[in-house]
Amino acid sequence: MIRILLLLSCLLSLNVWAVDPFEDFHEYGQLSDEEIHKIHQGELLYGDTEFGFIVSRGNTNSTSLKFKGNLYQDLEKWRNQFKIDSLYKRDRNETTGNDEVSANRIFLSAQGNYKVGVKNASFFMYGDYEEDEFSGLDFKSTLAAGYGNRLYQGVKNQVDFDLGPGLYRSVAESDAELEDDEDKTKTGYLLRLALQWERTVSTRTRFNQDLS
């Protein structure tokens, strides 16, 4: 099998005021999130982005493009977070010989946390929007607001949480098969619970995981 694999990926540390964008890239493995926010407080944006491009040829022929971003803004009273996660993929149909889209998705979210003056405590507002060509929906989105704080603080682990009520909305595709009494647009209430876990693996390595 002849297989050609082209992989291009890059992780960038965005520092608006630094001349070299990689100047303090090493910090992100050694410092906690709180320490990083403190260092970059007042900057327009900081964080990381990831870009991936894969071309596969052989028994299967496919092309995929992926982009992710996780950016922050830490101001005197507000800490804002912006996320993007997108994927586009095409596969060769071996029967017809044509390239067909097999994945086409984009997810955007923004969250603002208002600092109430007590360490780690904040009130948050959150919103997201997602389009997925193969989900059967034109789009879906959520809005939520509530309270956040630190749930656990240990020697090597810390867990933060956000909890609050919200609304969701989804719109089915125009050609989607619906029941006679089923609406194309659905709205309702939700309870948003988001957890952020940070574990210190070593003096140079930290592990982060978000769950929501």
mmCIF file of the C-alpha atoms, coordinates in Angstrom:
data_MODEL
# 
_entry.id   MODEL 
# 
loop_
_atom_site.group_PDB 
_atom_site.id 
_atom_site.type_symbol 
_atom_site.label_atom_id 
_atom_site.label_alt_id 
_atom_site.label_comp_id 
_atom_site.label_asym_id 
_atom_site.label_entity_id 
_atom_site.label_seq_id 
_atom_site.pdbx_PDB_ins_code 
_atom_site.Cartn_x 
_atom_site.Cartn_y 
_atom_site.Cartn_z 
_atom_site.occupancy 
_atom_site.B_iso_or_equiv 
_atom_site.pdbx_formal_charge 
_atom_site.auth_seq_id 
_atom_site.auth_comp_id 
_atom_site.auth_asym_id 
_atom_site.auth_atom_id 
_atom_site.pdbx_PDB_model_num 
ATOM 1   C CA . MET A 1 1   ? 0.000   0.000  0.000  1.00 0.00 ? 1   MET A CA 1 
ATOM 2   C CA . ILE A 1 2   ? 1.315   3.361  -1.011 1.00 0.00 ? 2   ILE A CA 1 
ATOM 3   C CA . ARG A 1 3   ? 0.362   5.912  1.579  1.00 0.00 ? 3   ARG A CA 1 
ATOM 4   C CA . ILE A 1 4   ? 1.304   9.552  1.609  1.00 0.00 ? 4   ILE A CA 1 
ATOM 5   C CA . LEU A 1 5   ? 0.646   11.351 4.848  1.00 0.00 ? 5   LEU A CA 1 
ATOM 6   C CA . LEU A 1 6   ? 1.097   15.070 5.163  1.00 0.00 ? 6   LEU A CA 1 
ATOM 7   C CA . LEU A 1 7   ? 0.612   16.485 8.624  1.00 0.00 ? 7   LEU A CA 1 
ATOM 8   C CA . LEU A 1 8   ? 1.008   20.136 9.419  1.00 0.00 ? 8   LEU A CA 1 
ATOM 9   C CA . SER A 1 9   ? 0.274   21.266 12.957 1.00 0.00 ? 9   SER A CA 1 
ATOM 10  C CA . CYS A 1 10  ? 1.307   24.222 15.000 1.00 0.00 ? 10  CYS A CA 1 
ATOM 11  C CA . LEU A 1 11  ? 0.627   25.470 18.512 1.00 0.00 ? 11  LEU A CA 1 
ATOM 12  C CA . LEU A 1 12  ? 0.939   29.187 18.949 1.00 0.00 ? 12  LEU A CA 1 
ATOM 13  C CA . SER A 1 13  ? 1.107   31.175 22.141 1.00 0.00 ? 13  SER A CA 1 
ATOM 14  C CA . LEU A 1 14  ? -0.549  34.460 21.300 1.00 0.00 ? 14  LEU A CA 1 
ATOM 15  C CA . ASN A 1 15  ? 1.009   37.404 23.125 1.00 0.00 ? 15  ASN A CA 1 
ATOM 16  C CA . VAL A 1 16  ? -0.219  40.689 21.722 1.00 0.00 ? 16  VAL A CA 1 
ATOM 17  C CA . TRP A 1 17  ? 2.556   42.838 23.090 1.00 0.00 ? 17  TRP A CA 1 
ATOM 18  C CA . ALA A 1 18  ? 5.485   40.431 22.628 1.00 0.00 ? 18  ALA A CA 1 
ATOM 19  C CA . VAL A 1 19  ? 7.692   40.789 19.561 1.00 0.00 ? 19  VAL A CA 1 
ATOM 20  C CA . ASP A 1 20  ? 8.234   37.026 19.360 1.00 0.00 ? 20  ASP A CA 1 
ATOM 21  C CA . PRO A 1 21  ? 4.947   35.030 19.620 1.00 0.00 ? 21  PRO A CA 1 
ATOM 22  C CA . PHE A 1 22  ? 6.931   32.034 20.942 1.00 0.00 ? 22  PHE A CA 1 
ATOM 23  C CA . GLU A 1 23  ? 8.787   34.129 23.518 1.00 0.00 ? 23  GLU A CA 1 
ATOM 24  C CA . ASP A 1 24  ? 7.145   32.583 26.570 1.00 0.00 ? 24  ASP A CA 1 
ATOM 25  C CA . PHE A 1 25  ? 5.671   29.407 25.037 1.00 0.00 ? 25  PHE A CA 1 
ATOM 26  C CA . HIS A 1 26  ? 7.534   27.321 27.651 1.00 0.00 ? 26  HIS A CA 1 
ATOM 27  C CA . GLU A 1 27  ? 5.414   28.842 30.416 1.00 0.00 ? 27  GLU A CA 1 
ATOM 28  C CA . TYR A 1 28  ? 2.331   26.858 29.518 1.00 0.00 ? 28  TYR A CA 1 
ATOM 29  C CA . GLY A 1 29  ? 3.758   23.560 30.723 1.00 0.00 ? 29  GLY A CA 1 
ATOM 30  C CA . GLN A 1 30  ? 5.198   24.928 33.945 1.00 0.00 ? 30  GLN A CA 1 
ATOM 31  C CA . LEU A 1 31  ? 2.710   27.501 35.234 1.00 0.00 ? 31  LEU A CA 1 
ATOM 32  C CA . SER A 1 32  ? -0.825  27.023 36.501 1.00 0.00 ? 32  SER A CA 1 
ATOM 33  C CA . ASP A 1 33  ? -3.734  28.646 34.688 1.00 0.00 ? 33  ASP A CA 1 
ATOM 34  C CA . GLU A 1 34  ? -3.993  31.262 37.438 1.00 0.00 ? 34  GLU A CA 1 
ATOM 35  C CA . GLU A 1 35  ? -0.305  32.153 37.088 1.00 0.00 ? 35  GLU A CA 1 
ATOM 36  C CA . ILE A 1 36  ? -0.634  32.453 33.309 1.00 0.00 ? 36  ILE A CA 1 
ATOM 37  C CA . HIS A 1 37  ? -3.701  34.717 33.643 1.00 0.00 ? 37  HIS A CA 1 
ATOM 38  C CA . LYS A 1 38  ? -1.839  36.914 36.113 1.00 0.00 ? 38  LYS A CA 1 
ATOM 39  C CA . ILE A 1 39  ? 1.169   37.290 33.785 1.00 0.00 ? 39  ILE A CA 1 
ATOM 40  C CA . HIS A 1 40  ? -1.010  38.277 30.817 1.00 0.00 ? 40  HIS A CA 1 
ATOM 41  C CA . GLN A 1 41  ? -3.563  40.411 32.690 1.00 0.00 ? 41  GLN A CA 1 
ATOM 42  C CA . GLY A 1 42  ? -4.585  43.458 30.674 1.00 0.00 ? 42  GLY A CA 1 
ATOM 43  C CA . GLU A 1 43  ? -3.464  42.075 27.302 1.00 0.00 ? 43  GLU A CA 1 
ATOM 44  C CA . LEU A 1 44  ? -5.895  42.080 24.398 1.00 0.00 ? 44  LEU A CA 1 
ATOM 45  C CA . LEU A 1 45  ? -5.756  38.307 23.773 1.00 0.00 ? 45  LEU A CA 1 
ATOM 46  C CA . TYR A 1 46  ? -3.586  35.361 24.753 1.00 0.00 ? 46  TYR A CA 1 
ATOM 47  C CA . GLY A 1 47  ? -3.912  31.586 24.555 1.00 0.00 ? 47  GLY A CA 1 
ATOM 48  C CA . ASP A 1 48  ? -3.259  28.941 21.934 1.00 0.00 ? 48  ASP A CA 1 
ATOM 49  C CA . THR A 1 49  ? -4.400  27.835 18.494 1.00 0.00 ? 49  THR A CA 1 
ATOM 50  C CA . GLU A 1 50  ? -3.973  24.562 16.619 1.00 0.00 ? 50  GLU A CA 1 
ATOM 51  C CA . PHE A 1 51  ? -4.072  23.931 12.874 1.00 0.00 ? 51  PHE A CA 1 
ATOM 52  C CA . GLY A 1 52  ? -3.967  20.510 11.227 1.00 0.00 ? 52  GLY A CA 1 
ATOM 53  C CA . PHE A 1 53  ? -3.985  19.447 7.564  1.00 0.00 ? 53  PHE A CA 1 
ATOM 54  C CA . ILE A 1 54  ? -3.892  15.752 6.596  1.00 0.00 ? 54  ILE A CA 1 
ATOM 55  C CA . VAL A 1 55  ? -3.841  14.220 3.111  1.00 0.00 ? 55  VAL A CA 1 
ATOM 56  C CA . SER A 1 56  ? -4.059  10.421 2.900  1.00 0.00 ? 56  SER A CA 1 
ATOM 57  C CA . ARG A 1 57  ? -3.558  8.404  -0.296 1.00 0.00 ? 57  ARG A CA 1 
ATOM 58  C CA . GLY A 1 58  ? -3.639  4.627  -0.723 1.00 0.00 ? 58  GLY A CA 1 
ATOM 59  C CA . ASN A 1 59  ? -6.405  2.165  0.130  1.00 0.00 ? 59  ASN A CA 1 
ATOM 60  C CA . THR A 1 60  ? -8.344  5.189  1.353  1.00 0.00 ? 60  THR A CA 1 
ATOM 61  C CA . ASN A 1 61  ? -8.145  8.683  -0.071 1.00 0.00 ? 61  ASN A CA 1 
ATOM 62  C CA . SER A 1 62  ? -9.101  11.552 2.167  1.00 0.00 ? 62  SER A CA 1 
ATOM 63  C CA . THR A 1 63  ? -8.296  15.152 2.987  1.00 0.00 ? 63  THR A CA 1 
ATOM 64  C CA . SER A 1 64  ? -9.058  16.810 6.299  1.00 0.00 ? 64  SER A CA 1 
ATOM 65  C CA . LEU A 1 65  ? -8.601  20.288 7.719  1.00 0.00 ? 65  LEU A CA 1 
ATOM 66  C CA . LYS A 1 66  ? -8.887  21.091 11.420 1.00 0.00 ? 66  LYS A CA 1 
ATOM 67  C CA . PHE A 1 67  ? -8.617  24.346 13.358 1.00 0.00 ? 67  PHE A CA 1 
ATOM 68  C CA . LYS A 1 68  ? -8.951  24.917 17.116 1.00 0.00 ? 68  LYS A CA 1 
ATOM 69  C CA . GLY A 1 69  ? -8.479  27.990 19.240 1.00 0.00 ? 69  GLY A CA 1 
ATOM 70  C CA . ASN A 1 70  ? -8.719  28.763 22.957 1.00 0.00 ? 70  ASN A CA 1 
ATOM 71  C CA . LEU A 1 71  ? -8.164  32.458 23.702 1.00 0.00 ? 71  LEU A CA 1 
ATOM 72  C CA . TYR A 1 72  ? -8.460  34.518 26.872 1.00 0.00 ? 72  TYR A CA 1 
ATOM 73  C CA . GLN A 1 73  ? -8.816  38.108 27.972 1.00 0.00 ? 73  GLN A CA 1 
ATOM 74  C CA . ASP A 1 74  ? -8.080  38.909 31.617 1.00 0.00 ? 74  ASP A CA 1 
ATOM 75  C CA . LEU A 1 75  ? -9.215  42.379 32.671 1.00 0.00 ? 75  LEU A CA 1 
ATOM 76  C CA . GLU A 1 76  ? -9.614  44.039 36.054 1.00 0.00 ? 76  GLU A CA 1 
ATOM 77  C CA . LYS A 1 77  ? -13.208 42.903 36.575 1.00 0.00 ? 77  LYS A CA 1 
ATOM 78  C CA . TRP A 1 78  ? -13.737 40.383 33.774 1.00 0.00 ? 78  TRP A CA 1 
ATOM 79  C CA . ARG A 1 79  ? -12.085 37.227 32.507 1.00 0.00 ? 79  ARG A CA 1 
ATOM 80  C CA . ASN A 1 80  ? -13.306 36.267 29.032 1.00 0.00 ? 80  ASN A CA 1 
ATOM 81  C CA . GLN A 1 81  ? -12.737 33.042 27.107 1.00 0.00 ? 81  GLN A CA 1 
ATOM 82  C CA . PHE A 1 82  ? -13.318 32.417 23.391 1.00 0.00 ? 82  PHE A CA 1 
ATOM 83  C CA . LYS A 1 83  ? -13.232 28.992 21.734 1.00 0.00 ? 83  LYS A CA 1 
ATOM 84  C CA . ILE A 1 84  ? -13.431 27.738 18.167 1.00 0.00 ? 84  ILE A CA 1 
ATOM 85  C CA . ASP A 1 85  ? -13.348 24.111 16.993 1.00 0.00 ? 85  ASP A CA 1 
ATOM 86  C CA . SER A 1 86  ? -13.801 23.303 13.309 1.00 0.00 ? 86  SER A CA 1 
ATOM 87  C CA . LEU A 1 87  ? -13.353 20.216 11.121 1.00 0.00 ? 87  LEU A CA 1 
ATOM 88  C CA . TYR A 1 88  ? -13.724 19.716 7.372  1.00 0.00 ? 88  TYR A CA 1 
ATOM 89  C CA . LYS A 1 89  ? -13.096 16.340 5.697  1.00 0.00 ? 89  LYS A CA 1 
ATOM 90  C CA . ARG A 1 90  ? -13.506 14.887 2.212  1.00 0.00 ? 90  ARG A CA 1 
ATOM 91  C CA . ASP A 1 91  ? -13.283 11.164 1.323  1.00 0.00 ? 91  ASP A CA 1 
ATOM 92  C CA . ARG A 1 92  ? -12.974 9.529  -2.079 1.00 0.00 ? 92  ARG A CA 1 
ATOM 93  C CA . ASN A 1 93  ? -15.993 7.410  -3.022 1.00 0.00 ? 93  ASN A CA 1 
ATOM 94  C CA . GLU A 1 94  ? -14.385 4.277  -4.455 1.00 0.00 ? 94  GLU A CA 1 
ATOM 95  C CA . THR A 1 95  ? -17.532 3.428  -6.438 1.00 0.00 ? 95  THR A CA 1 
ATOM 96  C CA . THR A 1 96  ? -18.016 6.756  -8.218 1.00 0.00 ? 96  THR A CA 1 
ATOM 97  C CA . GLY A 1 97  ? -14.461 8.068  -7.956 1.00 0.00 ? 97  GLY A CA 1 
ATOM 98  C CA . ASN A 1 98  ? -15.761 11.399 -6.670 1.00 0.00 ? 98  ASN A CA 1 
ATOM 99  C CA . ASP A 1 99  ? -14.679 13.226 -3.526 1.00 0.00 ? 99  ASP A CA 1 
ATOM 100 C CA . GLU A 1 100 ? -17.503 13.594 -1.011 1.00 0.00 ? 100 GLU A CA 1 
ATOM 101 C CA . VAL A 1 101 ? -17.729 15.684 2.141  1.00 0.00 ? 101 VAL A CA 1 
ATOM 102 C CA . SER A 1 102 ? -17.811 13.396 5.199  1.00 0.00 ? 102 SER A CA 1 
ATOM 103 C CA . ALA A 1 103 ? -17.430 15.995 7.964  1.00 0.00 ? 103 ALA A CA 1 
ATOM 104 C CA . ASN A 1 104 ? -18.179 19.711 8.095  1.00 0.00 ? 104 ASN A CA 1 
ATOM 105 C CA . ARG A 1 105 ? -18.518 21.173 11.567 1.00 0.00 ? 105 ARG A CA 1 
ATOM 106 C CA . ILE A 1 106 ? -17.837 24.451 13.369 1.00 0.00 ? 106 ILE A CA 1 
ATOM 107 C CA . PHE A 1 107 ? -18.333 25.223 17.059 1.00 0.00 ? 107 PHE A CA 1 
ATOM 108 C CA . LEU A 1 108 ? -17.993 28.682 18.629 1.00 0.00 ? 108 LEU A CA 1 
ATOM 109 C CA . SER A 1 109 ? -18.337 29.670 22.272 1.00 0.00 ? 109 SER A CA 1 
ATOM 110 C CA . ALA A 1 110 ? -17.732 32.699 24.464 1.00 0.00 ? 110 ALA A CA 1 
ATOM 111 C CA . GLN A 1 111 ? -17.825 33.068 28.232 1.00 0.00 ? 111 GLN A CA 1 
ATOM 112 C CA . GLY A 1 112 ? -17.398 36.082 30.460 1.00 0.00 ? 112 GLY A CA 1 
ATOM 113 C CA . ASN A 1 113 ? -16.722 35.722 34.191 1.00 0.00 ? 113 ASN A CA 1 
ATOM 114 C CA . TYR A 1 114 ? -17.291 38.769 36.387 1.00 0.00 ? 114 TYR A CA 1 
ATOM 115 C CA . LYS A 1 115 ? -14.922 38.720 39.366 1.00 0.00 ? 115 LYS A CA 1 
ATOM 116 C CA . VAL A 1 116 ? -16.829 39.410 42.565 1.00 0.00 ? 116 VAL A CA 1 
ATOM 117 C CA . GLY A 1 117 ? -13.789 40.203 44.689 1.00 0.00 ? 117 GLY A CA 1 
ATOM 118 C CA . VAL A 1 118 ? -13.619 36.847 46.489 1.00 0.00 ? 118 VAL A CA 1 
ATOM 119 C CA . LYS A 1 119 ? -10.774 34.568 45.388 1.00 0.00 ? 119 LYS A CA 1 
ATOM 120 C CA . ASN A 1 120 ? -11.842 32.219 42.544 1.00 0.00 ? 120 ASN A CA 1 
ATOM 121 C CA . ALA A 1 121 ? -15.514 33.300 42.796 1.00 0.00 ? 121 ALA A CA 1 
ATOM 122 C CA . SER A 1 122 ? -17.343 34.827 39.823 1.00 0.00 ? 122 SER A CA 1 
ATOM 123 C CA . PHE A 1 123 ? -20.653 35.218 38.034 1.00 0.00 ? 123 PHE A CA 1 
ATOM 124 C CA . PHE A 1 124 ? -20.592 33.970 34.450 1.00 0.00 ? 124 PHE A CA 1 
ATOM 125 C CA . MET A 1 125 ? -22.433 34.410 31.166 1.00 0.00 ? 125 MET A CA 1 
ATOM 126 C CA . TYR A 1 126 ? -21.981 31.725 28.489 1.00 0.00 ? 126 TYR A CA 1 
ATOM 127 C CA . GLY A 1 127 ? -23.102 31.250 24.897 1.00 0.00 ? 127 GLY A CA 1 
ATOM 128 C CA . ASP A 1 128 ? -22.289 28.796 22.114 1.00 0.00 ? 128 ASP A CA 1 
ATOM 129 C CA . TYR A 1 129 ? -23.253 28.117 18.510 1.00 0.00 ? 129 TYR A CA 1 
ATOM 130 C CA . GLU A 1 130 ? -22.715 24.965 16.446 1.00 0.00 ? 130 GLU A CA 1 
ATOM 131 C CA . GLU A 1 131 ? -23.294 23.973 12.838 1.00 0.00 ? 131 GLU A CA 1 
ATOM 132 C CA . ASP A 1 132 ? -22.768 20.344 11.798 1.00 0.00 ? 132 ASP A CA 1 
ATOM 133 C CA . GLU A 1 133 ? -23.727 19.354 8.270  1.00 0.00 ? 133 GLU A CA 1 
ATOM 134 C CA . PHE A 1 134 ? -24.356 15.746 9.311  1.00 0.00 ? 134 PHE A CA 1 
ATOM 135 C CA . SER A 1 135 ? -26.286 16.335 12.538 1.00 0.00 ? 135 SER A CA 1 
ATOM 136 C CA . GLY A 1 136 ? -29.680 16.808 10.890 1.00 0.00 ? 136 GLY A CA 1 
ATOM 137 C CA . LEU A 1 137 ? -29.813 20.367 12.244 1.00 0.00 ? 137 LEU A CA 1 
ATOM 138 C CA . ASP A 1 138 ? -29.255 23.745 10.644 1.00 0.00 ? 138 ASP A CA 1 
ATOM 139 C CA . PHE A 1 139 ? -27.721 24.862 13.935 1.00 0.00 ? 139 PHE A CA 1 
ATOM 140 C CA . LYS A 1 140 ? -28.012 24.600 17.700 1.00 0.00 ? 140 LYS A CA 1 
ATOM 141 C CA . SER A 1 141 ? -27.105 27.131 20.365 1.00 0.00 ? 141 SER A CA 1 
ATOM 142 C CA . THR A 1 142 ? -27.245 27.647 24.115 1.00 0.00 ? 142 THR A CA 1 
ATOM 143 C CA . LEU A 1 143 ? -27.185 30.577 26.539 1.00 0.00 ? 143 LEU A CA 1 
ATOM 144 C CA . ALA A 1 144 ? -26.556 30.276 30.269 1.00 0.00 ? 144 ALA A CA 1 
ATOM 145 C CA . ALA A 1 145 ? -25.651 32.361 33.309 1.00 0.00 ? 145 ALA A CA 1 
ATOM 146 C CA . GLY A 1 146 ? -24.730 31.484 36.858 1.00 0.00 ? 146 GLY A CA 1 
ATOM 147 C CA . TYR A 1 147 ? -22.045 31.213 39.518 1.00 0.00 ? 147 TYR A CA 1 
ATOM 148 C CA . GLY A 1 148 ? -18.513 29.807 39.434 1.00 0.00 ? 148 GLY A CA 1 
ATOM 149 C CA . ASN A 1 149 ? -15.935 28.952 42.087 1.00 0.00 ? 149 ASN A CA 1 
ATOM 150 C CA . ARG A 1 150 ? -13.224 26.465 43.053 1.00 0.00 ? 150 ARG A CA 1 
ATOM 151 C CA . LEU A 1 151 ? -14.668 23.085 44.001 1.00 0.00 ? 151 LEU A CA 1 
ATOM 152 C CA . TYR A 1 152 ? -11.449 21.409 45.135 1.00 0.00 ? 152 TYR A CA 1 
ATOM 153 C CA . GLN A 1 153 ? -7.878  22.506 45.827 1.00 0.00 ? 153 GLN A CA 1 
ATOM 154 C CA . GLY A 1 154 ? -5.226  19.864 46.527 1.00 0.00 ? 154 GLY A CA 1 
ATOM 155 C CA . VAL A 1 155 ? -1.477  19.516 46.296 1.00 0.00 ? 155 VAL A CA 1 
ATOM 156 C CA . LYS A 1 156 ? -1.551  18.316 42.681 1.00 0.00 ? 156 LYS A CA 1 
ATOM 157 C CA . ASN A 1 157 ? -5.171  18.813 41.623 1.00 0.00 ? 157 ASN A CA 1 
ATOM 158 C CA . GLN A 1 158 ? -7.632  21.654 41.457 1.00 0.00 ? 158 GLN A CA 1 
ATOM 159 C CA . VAL A 1 159 ? -11.187 21.637 40.109 1.00 0.00 ? 159 VAL A CA 1 
ATOM 160 C CA . ASP A 1 160 ? -13.225 24.733 39.215 1.00 0.00 ? 160 ASP A CA 1 
ATOM 161 C CA . PHE A 1 161 ? -16.930 24.716 38.372 1.00 0.00 ? 161 PHE A CA 1 
ATOM 162 C CA . ASP A 1 162 ? -19.599 26.857 36.721 1.00 0.00 ? 162 ASP A CA 1 
ATOM 163 C CA . LEU A 1 163 ? -23.261 26.168 37.477 1.00 0.00 ? 163 LEU A CA 1 
ATOM 164 C CA . GLY A 1 164 ? -26.357 27.975 36.264 1.00 0.00 ? 164 GLY A CA 1 
ATOM 165 C CA . PRO A 1 165 ? -29.638 27.813 34.320 1.00 0.00 ? 165 PRO A CA 1 
ATOM 166 C CA . GLY A 1 166 ? -29.917 28.488 30.625 1.00 0.00 ? 166 GLY A CA 1 
ATOM 167 C CA . LEU A 1 167 ? -31.805 28.128 27.360 1.00 0.00 ? 167 LEU A CA 1 
ATOM 168 C CA . TYR A 1 168 ? -31.196 26.019 24.264 1.00 0.00 ? 168 TYR A CA 1 
ATOM 169 C CA . ARG A 1 169 ? -32.447 26.358 20.707 1.00 0.00 ? 169 ARG A CA 1 
ATOM 170 C CA . SER A 1 170 ? -32.106 24.050 17.707 1.00 0.00 ? 170 SER A CA 1 
ATOM 171 C CA . VAL A 1 171 ? -33.449 24.257 14.167 1.00 0.00 ? 171 VAL A CA 1 
ATOM 172 C CA . ALA A 1 172 ? -33.867 21.157 12.000 1.00 0.00 ? 172 ALA A CA 1 
ATOM 173 C CA . GLU A 1 173 ? -32.768 21.096 8.373  1.00 0.00 ? 173 GLU A CA 1 
ATOM 174 C CA . SER A 1 174 ? -35.409 22.028 5.825  1.00 0.00 ? 174 SER A CA 1 
ATOM 175 C CA . ASP A 1 175 ? -35.470 18.481 4.392  1.00 0.00 ? 175 ASP A CA 1 
ATOM 176 C CA . ALA A 1 176 ? -35.471 16.726 7.782  1.00 0.00 ? 176 ALA A CA 1 
ATOM 177 C CA . GLU A 1 177 ? -38.208 14.146 8.339  1.00 0.00 ? 177 GLU A CA 1 
ATOM 178 C CA . LEU A 1 178 ? -40.390 15.298 11.238 1.00 0.00 ? 178 LEU A CA 1 
ATOM 179 C CA . GLU A 1 179 ? -43.439 13.869 12.951 1.00 0.00 ? 179 GLU A CA 1 
ATOM 180 C CA . ASP A 1 180 ? -46.751 15.556 12.157 1.00 0.00 ? 180 ASP A CA 1 
ATOM 181 C CA . ASP A 1 181 ? -46.835 17.350 15.517 1.00 0.00 ? 181 ASP A CA 1 
ATOM 182 C CA . GLU A 1 182 ? -43.080 17.985 15.697 1.00 0.00 ? 182 GLU A CA 1 
ATOM 183 C CA . ASP A 1 183 ? -41.772 21.536 15.328 1.00 0.00 ? 183 ASP A CA 1 
ATOM 184 C CA . LYS A 1 184 ? -38.762 22.339 13.193 1.00 0.00 ? 184 LYS A CA 1 
ATOM 185 C CA . THR A 1 185 ? -37.517 24.704 15.899 1.00 0.00 ? 185 THR A CA 1 
ATOM 186 C CA . LYS A 1 186 ? -37.035 23.424 19.430 1.00 0.00 ? 186 LYS A CA 1 
ATOM 187 C CA . THR A 1 187 ? -36.375 25.569 22.491 1.00 0.00 ? 187 THR A CA 1 
ATOM 188 C CA . GLY A 1 188 ? -36.165 24.695 26.141 1.00 0.00 ? 188 GLY A CA 1 
ATOM 189 C CA . TYR A 1 189 ? -34.424 25.079 29.466 1.00 0.00 ? 189 TYR A CA 1 
ATOM 190 C CA . LEU A 1 190 ? -31.183 23.534 30.621 1.00 0.00 ? 190 LEU A CA 1 
ATOM 191 C CA . LEU A 1 191 ? -28.842 23.456 33.596 1.00 0.00 ? 191 LEU A CA 1 
ATOM 192 C CA . ARG A 1 192 ? -25.229 24.109 32.668 1.00 0.00 ? 192 ARG A CA 1 
ATOM 193 C CA . LEU A 1 193 ? -22.517 22.442 34.745 1.00 0.00 ? 193 LEU A CA 1 
ATOM 194 C CA . ALA A 1 194 ? -18.935 22.915 33.588 1.00 0.00 ? 194 ALA A CA 1 
ATOM 195 C CA . LEU A 1 195 ? -15.859 21.527 35.333 1.00 0.00 ? 195 LEU A CA 1 
ATOM 196 C CA . GLN A 1 196 ? -12.234 22.447 34.702 1.00 0.00 ? 196 GLN A CA 1 
ATOM 197 C CA . TRP A 1 197 ? -9.666  20.037 36.113 1.00 0.00 ? 197 TRP A CA 1 
ATOM 198 C CA . GLU A 1 198 ? -5.990  20.894 36.337 1.00 0.00 ? 198 GLU A CA 1 
ATOM 199 C CA . ARG A 1 199 ? -3.413  18.337 37.522 1.00 0.00 ? 199 ARG A CA 1 
ATOM 200 C CA . THR A 1 200 ? 0.267   18.980 38.170 1.00 0.00 ? 200 THR A CA 1 
ATOM 201 C CA . VAL A 1 201 ? 2.098   16.000 36.655 1.00 0.00 ? 201 VAL A CA 1 
ATOM 202 C CA . SER A 1 202 ? 5.622   17.325 37.211 1.00 0.00 ? 202 SER A CA 1 
ATOM 203 C CA . THR A 1 203 ? 7.422   20.639 37.607 1.00 0.00 ? 203 THR A CA 1 
ATOM 204 C CA . ARG A 1 204 ? 7.310   21.047 33.813 1.00 0.00 ? 204 ARG A CA 1 
ATOM 205 C CA . THR A 1 205 ? 4.030   19.360 32.934 1.00 0.00 ? 205 THR A CA 1 
ATOM 206 C CA . ARG A 1 206 ? 0.410   20.176 33.727 1.00 0.00 ? 206 ARG A CA 1 
ATOM 207 C CA . PHE A 1 207 ? -2.714  18.394 32.504 1.00 0.00 ? 207 PHE A CA 1 
ATOM 208 C CA . ASN A 1 208 ? -5.964  20.280 31.818 1.00 0.00 ? 208 ASN A CA 1 
ATOM 209 C CA . GLN A 1 209 ? -9.401  18.871 31.041 1.00 0.00 ? 209 GLN A CA 1 
ATOM 210 C CA . ASP A 1 210 ? -12.718 20.681 30.506 1.00 0.00 ? 210 ASP A CA 1 
ATOM 211 C CA . LEU A 1 211 ? -16.065 18.901 30.947 1.00 0.00 ? 211 LEU A CA 1 
ATOM 212 C CA . SER A 1 212 ? -19.501 20.395 30.333 1.00 0.00 ? 212 SER A CA 1 
# 
